[in-house]
């Protein structure tokens, strides 16, 4: 019965995009078809998903660009750092961390209403080894991999995005392929709305606004007016390696995707004054339904945002102490018959005259592990690898970052020195990590960043267990000194 409902809802969402062909024509920009994914803007601006044929121009030639990121880091770790025996010049661990990444983008617009966007990414080492068999070399919680398993080496090149964008008479806009789906409004470290679709699970605290990798999907945008838009999404998840395969007419074999795994969503967006708000819904037969509300506004120099997600059921195994389980003393059960609320509030402040940026965010996690600490959760995951999840462990979290550039006076080179401070905390167990840093820019293509990472808390807390030095068994705070030389990084 639920499978039938899923198929009917999928058809309804597709028909909604197709039958909206009579929607009101609205203006837009070239970025609507090939720029960043949708961004909520102030109501007196045109929504980034609106369209305008006069600006959606045809390219005579395919445009190719990209970037290269080249860094060399040196890391020294003292963990634990305060037991009376830590020595400055004798860290517990030290190592180099080279980082050489390349990005190649291709944008083609053979006609005014159709185009293609491709994004290829590669990073060092340029070949990665995978285990063929039951082992999982990419799982950081798997303590050992059977070396007797056969292995294969493949090029470390990812098709990060590959999708086409097209429209019908500048009234309804479509994009299909592997593409980012940033339908939330959060610009901070916590992004509960984007977490639903994002393939890249981790948000970089030093660049919270970076695009996150997305799935194969169909997105339909229907502009109703300058400040009102409708969006429909159909996400086709990546099948597991064990999925059955189908043979195409070309002779190629592709994994089969169960229609029950298709994920559907819709969002309505509207603006008034300096505020924009949106309501959304998500459904999948093999996932948990969600209702979302989000808004963004401006108050003086601050841009504020909020997201709320109400979810019925959870895929999480909620862990609890269980004396019936030998040795481990822990058990886990799912709870799919209740509501869970997750939300975030945040804001960011930018003063271009003072070269100052401040970002603050809070998150409430309704799917927290409340009966065990992080160390116990890790022990349970190691014993039950098939039940590992990426949901945060605590209930309350906070994030703050402050950065300032052009610190020195002009006579000393105002653009030479910059500073930043990032702090992330689990307010439930009062653990966290603080990362201050200074960056000296020699010239445009060479800089040196000096940073310190310090984690605080007690044994078993989240940011002690997962803190500095990757010490899963850590019981005391640790400190890491980082030197990062950026050389030859640029775009083309």
N, C-alpha and C positions, 0 to 999 in steps of 0.2 A: 504493500500500500504506500509506504513512504517513498519507495523508488518511483512509483507512478507520480506522486506529488512533485518529486524532484524533476522529472522529465517535463511535466506540465509547467513548472515554474521557469525552467530553462527556456522553454518555448515562449512563455509570456514575456520574459525579458528581451529575447531576441526580437519578438514582434513589436515590443514597445519601441525599440530603436528604429525598426523599419516603418511602422505606422506613423511615426512622428515626422514624416517628410514634409508635412505642411506647417511645421513650426515656424515661428517668426524669424526672419533673416536678421543676423546681428553682425556688427563689425568685429575685427580682430587683428592679429598680427602674424607675421611670418613665423614666430616662435611657436604658434599654436600647433603647427604641423611638424616642426623639427627641433624645437628648443626644449627647455625643461618641461617636466611633467607639470600637471596642474598645480597652481599656487593660489591660495586665497589672497586677494588683494583688497584694498579699500573699496568701498562701494562706489565711489565716484570714478573708479577706474574700470576699464574693460576687463572682464574675466579672461584669464589666460587661455581658456578653452574656446572662446568665441572665435569666429572666423570672418575674414574679409578677402574676397577674391582679388581685390586690387593690390593687396600686399602679398598674397601667396603667389609668388612669381615663379616662372619656369627658369631652370638653370640650363645654360647652354652646355655646360660640362659638369661632370660629377666632381663634387668637392671632397677632397681628402685632407684630413688634418690629424692631430693627435698630440701626444705629450710624452715626455720621458721624465721619470722620477729616479734620481740616483742619489743614494744616501749610504753612509757608512757609520754605524753606531758602535760604541764601546760601552759595555754595561758591567758594573761591579755591584755585587749583591752581598749584603750582610743580613742573614736571617737565621736565628733571631739577632737583633742588634744590641739589646741591653741585658746581658747576663754577666757583665763584668769581664768578659774575655774577648770581646770583639776588638780587632786591631785595624786601624785605618788602612794600613798598606797590606793587609792580609785578609781580603774578602773571602767569604765562603764560596763564591763563584764569580768568574769573570769571563767575558767572551765578546767577540766581534759579531755584529749582526748586519751584514751587507744587504742592501735593498735596492734592486734595480728592476724597475717596472716600466713597461711600455704600453701605450694606448694608441690605437689607430681607429679613427672614425671616418665613415664614408656617408655622405649625404647626397642623394640624387633626386632631382625634381624634373623628370622628363616632360611633365605636363603641369598645368596650373592647379590641378585638383588631385594629383597623385604624386607620391614620393616614397623613398625608402631610406631608412636610417640603419646603419650597421656600426657596432662598436666591438672591437676585438681587443683583448687585454692579455698580456703575458708578463710573467715575473720570474725572477731567478730563484731557485735553479730552474732552467728551462725544460727540464724533464722531471717527471715525478713517478715514483714507483708505487704501484698498487698491488695488493695481495689478491690473487685469484683463489677463492675458497671461502671458508667461513670466517677467517680473520678479518679485522678491520683496522688497517694501519692509520686511518685518519681520525679515529676516535680517541681523544685525549684521556678518557677515563678507562680505556682498556689497558691494563698494566703491562701485558706482554702479548706479542704476536708470534705465532708458531713460525719460526724461520724455515721450517721444512716446506711450507706452502710455496707453490709456484708464484712467481711475481712477474709483472709486466711493467715496462717503462713507456710512458706516453708523454707527448709534448705538453708542457704546462701553459697551454694557450686556451683561453676561455672566450666563447662567443657571449659576451656580456649582454648584448642587445642585438636584435635583428627583427625589425618590424616595418610595416608599411603604414602610411597614413593617407587617407583619402576622404572625400566629402561628396555629398549629394547636393548640388546647387547651392553651396554655401549655406545650407540649412541644417544638415545633420552631418556630424563628423565621426569618423571611424578610425581606429588603429588596431592592427592585428599583428601578433608575433610576440617574440620575447622582448618585453619592455618593462621599464619601471612603472609601478602603480603607487604613486605617492598621493593617496586620496585624503590623508590627514592634514591637520594644520600645525602640528607641533614642529617647532624648529629646534627642540632641545634634545637632551640625551635620552629622554623617555618618549617613545613614539608608539603608544598602544594601537592606534588605528593602522599605521603603516605596518606594524608587526604582523597583521593578518595576512597580507599579501607578500611581504618582502621575503626573498630567498636568502639574502644576506642577513643573518640573525643579529650581528653585532653592529652597534653604532659607535663610531670613533669619537671619543670624548673631545678630541682636539679639532674635530671638523663635523659637528653634529648636523650641519646642513647638507652634507654630501649625499648624492643620490644613492639609493640602495637597489641592489639587483632585484629584478622582478621576474615573474613567471611568463609562460606563454599565455596570452590572454587576448580577448576581444573587448575593446572599450568603445562605447558609443556615447557621444556628447551631443546634447540637444540644447542649444541656446534658446531661451524663451524671451529674454530681453537683455539689456546691458548688465543688469545686476541679478538675473535669475538664470540658472542652468540646471539641467538634469543630466545625470551620468548613469550608465549601465555597464556592468563589468561581468565578464565570464572568464574565470581563471581555470586553465587546464593544468593540473599539477603534473610534475615530473614523475613518471612511474618508477617504481623501485627496480633494481637490477634483476630481481627474481621474477618480474612480470613476464607474462607470455608475450610472444611477438607475432606480428602479422606481416605477411609478405605483400609488398605493393606491386603494382603492374610493372614498375621499373626493375623489379627483382630485389630491391632493398628490403631489409627486415627492420621493422620499427616496433617498439614495445606497445602493447595494447593498453589503453586507458579505459577504466571502467567508468561509464557515464555517471555512476553514483558518486564518483570522486570529484566531479566538476563542481566548482564553487561559484556562486552567483551573488551579486551585490547591486544595489542601487543607491544613489545619493541625490538629494535635492539641495541646491545651494542658492541662497538669496542674500542680498545686501541692503543695508539701510544706514544712511549717514556714514560714519567711519567704521561701521561694524559689518562683518559678514558671518553668517551662521549656516549650518548645514545639518540635515538629518539623514541618516543612512541605515540600511539594513543589509545583513549578510546571511546567506543560507547555503547549506550543502547537505546532501543525504548522509555522507560519511564524516561530517564535521558538526560543530555545535553552533546553533544560530545565535546571531548577535544583533543588537540594536545600538546605534551610535548617535551621539550628538556632539557637535564641535562648533567652536566660535573663535573669532579673532577680532581684535579691536586695537585702537591706539588711544593712549591717555598721555598727553604731553609728549615727552621724548621716549616713552616706553611703548613697545608693541607687545600686547598680551594675547595669550591663546589658552584654550582649554579643550580637552577631549574627554569624553565619557563613553565607556563601552559596557553594555549589559549583556552578559553571556549566559545562556542556559546550558548547563553541563560543563564539564571540564575533562580534558584528556590526561590531566595530571594524576599520577599516583600519589595520593596524600599519605605520607609516611607517619607511623606512630610506633611507640614502643610496645613490644609484644613479647612477653616472657615465654610464650609457647614456641618461639623460633629459637632454635639452638644457636649458640655462639653469637650471632648477629643481634638477636633480641629486637628486631625491627620488622614490621610488615607494612605493606602498602595496598590501598584500595582506591578505586575510582569513585567519584560521586557525580553522576550524570543527571540527577533529578532535582537540581537546585540552581538558583541564580547566583552569578558571581559578578561583582562590579569592579571595574578597574578604571582609573581616571588619572589625568595629569593636568596640572596648572603650571604655567610658566610665562616668562617674559624676557625680552632682551632690550638693552639700552645701548644706543650708539651715539657718541658725540664726536663728530668728525673734526671739530676744532681742537679738541683735547686728545684726539687719537685714542679714545677710550671706548671699550666695549664690555658690557656686563651682561651675563645670562644667568637666570635663576629658574629652577624647575623643581616641582614636587610630584611624586607619584604615589597613589594608593593602589596596592596590588591585592585584589580580592581573592587570588588563588595562592595565597601564602602558605608555606609549611609552618604550622603553628605548634606542633608537638615535638619537633626535633630541631637540633641546631644544624649548621652547615656541615660540620664534620660527620655527624650521624647520617645526614642525607647522602654525602659522598660515599660513605661505607655501604649504604643501601644500593646506590647506583652501581658500584663496583661489583656487588653480588648479583645485581639484576640489571645487566647492561641493556636489555630490551626495553626497560622502563625509564631510561634517561630522558629528561625533558630540559628545555632551555628557559623555563619560567623562573623569574626571580624568586628567591627563597623567602624574603621578608615581606612585611605588610606595608611599611612606610619607607620611602626613599627620598633623598634630596640630591640635587646637583647644583653646583655653582661654578662659574668661570669668570675671570677678569683678565683682560688683556689690554696692554697699552703699548703703542708703537711711538717712534720719534721721541724718545725719552731725553736724549742729550740736547744741549743748545746747538744752534746752527753752526757755530764756529767749530764744534767738535764732530759735526756730522749728525744731524738730527735723526736721520733715517738709519743710523748704524745699529742702535740698541733698542730692543723690545723685550717685554716681560709678560709672563702669563702665570696664572694660578688656577688650577682645576681641582675641585674637591667633589668626591662622590661618597655618599654615606647611606648605610642601612640604618634608619632611625629606630628600627625595632630592636636590634641587638647592639646599637651604638658602635658599630664598626665602620671603617671607611678607609679611603685612600686619598692622600693629598699630593699634588704634583706641581710644585713651583718650577719655573724655568726662566732662563735668560738666553736671548739669541743675539749674536753679533753678526751683522751682515758685512762681509768684506766688499762685495760688489754684487751685481744683480744675480750672478749665477753661482755664488759661493757664500755659505753661511755656516756658523757653528752654534749649536744649541747645547746648553748645559742645564741639566735638569736633575731633580731629586724626586724619588717616589717614596712616600712614607705611608705605611698602613698602620692603623690603630684598632684596638679592640682586645678581646680576651679569647682564650682557647675555645675553639668551636664556632666562633663568630664567622660570618660570611667572608668579610674582607681580611680575616686572618687565614682562614682555610684556602681562599682563592687570592691571596694577596701577593705582596712583593716576593720575588724569588720562586714563584710557582710552587710554593711549598704546601702541597695538599695536606701534609701532616703537621703544618706549622702550628705552634702553640703560643708564640710570642710575636710582637710587632717586628717588622723588618724594614730595611732601608736599601734603596738601590740608587746608585749614581749613574747618570746616563750622559754620554757625550755623543752628539749626532752631527756629523759633517754632511751637509747637503752641497753637492757639487755637480754642476752641469744639468740641473733640472730646468725644464722649460717646455713650452708648447710650440707647435709648428702647424 
